[in-house]
């Protein structure tokens, strides 16, 4: 007989990540989430935010994030000032190589903040992003893995 305490009643709402695991549908490992782009200001710096997922099959320390390639509407975007916002803390991409004690778990949502001198216009934008990781569980050497993702994402208003 199954443990009745471990089975939620039909009236209980579970977090989306838990529902995905229980339903055996898995969590998307696509880097770009299907959510709107938000124009934002972080610590006085204007830019935009995208919701992102970890693409690895296991948790990774942030030191395993090697890089990011980003295009919006076919134009290269400078990501030198980009930040990964994880569990409420912003980590500059330039500092990730030294963050071996900070882990990104596969169910943890994250936000990518990209500085931009002007806000993105309202409407749909083609976003092409490639997250570059090193998987520490591969023992045959150090290899970079490229995880490309492309989506058409909307900015709901220019002042988001």
N, C-alpha and C positions, 0 to 999 in steps of 0.2 A: 504494500500500500504506500503511495507517495506521501511525502511529508506535506501535509496540508498547509503549513505555515509558509512554505517556500513558493506556493502557487498563489499569485495575486488574485483577489476576487475580481469579478468582472467590473466592479465599480471603481477599482484603483487605476490611476493613470501612472504609467511608467515613463521615465525619460526616454526620448527617442532612440538614443544609443542602446539602451537596454532592450527596448522593443525590437530593434534590429537584430541583436544577438539572439534573443529568445525566438524570433521568427526564422532564424537561420538564413536571413537575407544578407547578412553581413553589412559592414559599414563601407560606404564608398571610399575607395582609396584614390579617387581623383583629387588632385591638388585644389582645383577651384570648386567651391560650392556653388550651387544654383540659387544664389541669393543676390539681392541688389547691391550695387556699388554705392558707397556713401561718401560724399565729399565731407571732409573733416579737418579739424585743426587740432594738432597735438603739441602741447607746450609751445604755442605760438607759431608752429610750422603748418602751413596749409598743405593739403594733399587729399588722397582718397584711400578708402579702406575696402578690402575684399575679405570675405570669409574663406578660410582655407582648411584643408585636411592634411594630416601626415599621410604620405603615400606608402610608407614602409609597412611590412606585415607585422612588425613588432615595434615597441617603443624605442626611441632613439634619444641619446643625449644631444643637446643642441649643437655640440661640437661636430656632429656628423652631418650637419647641414652645410654643404660646401658652397652653394651659390644659388642664384636665381636669375633667370632670363625672363623678361616681361615685355610684351608688346600690347598696346592698346590701339585698336583701329589700324593695325599694320605698322605702327610707328614704334621704334625702340623706346623704352622708358628707362631713364637713369634710376637704378635701384641702389646706388651707393649710399643713400640715406635711409633706405627702407628699414622698417622695424617689424619684427614678429611679436605680436602681442599674445601672450600665452598666460592663462590664469590671472589676468589683470596686470601682468608685468610686461613692459615693452623691452625687447631685446634688439639692439641695433644689429643688422645683418653683419656688419663689419666686426662685431664682437663674438659672434657665435662660435668661432673656432676654439675659443678659450673656455667655453661653458660646458665642460664635461660632467658637471654635477647637476645640471638642470636637464630634466627629461621631458620629452614630448610624447605622451601616451597616445595610442591610436584613436581612442575615443574622445580625446581632448580637442574641443574646437579651438581654432586660433584665428587671429585677424592679421592680415598683412596691411601695414600702413606704408604708403608710398608718397613721399613729398612730391608736390606738383605746384608750379608757380600759378596755375589757374585751375579753377574747378572744372570737372568734366561736365559737359552739357547734358541736359535732361535728354533721356531717350536711351536707345540700345547702343552698346559698344561691344565690339569684338575684342575679347581678351585672350591672348595666347601667353601661357606661362609655363616655364619649365623649372621644376625644383630639382636641384642636384644634391644627391646624398652620397654618403659612404656608408655601406652596411657593415657594421663591425662583426656581424655573425658569419660573414664570408671569410673563410680562413685561407683561401688560396692566394691572398695578396690584397693590396689596397686598390679597389676599383671604384670609380665614380659611376653612379647610376642616374640616368636622366629620366625624369618623370614629366612628360609634356601633358598639358591639358589646354583645351580650347573651349570657350563658351561665349555665347552672346548674353551679356548681362546688362541690366538696365540701371540707369541713374534716375530715380523717381523725380527729383527736382534738383536744380543747380545749387540750391542752398542746403541740401541734406547735410 
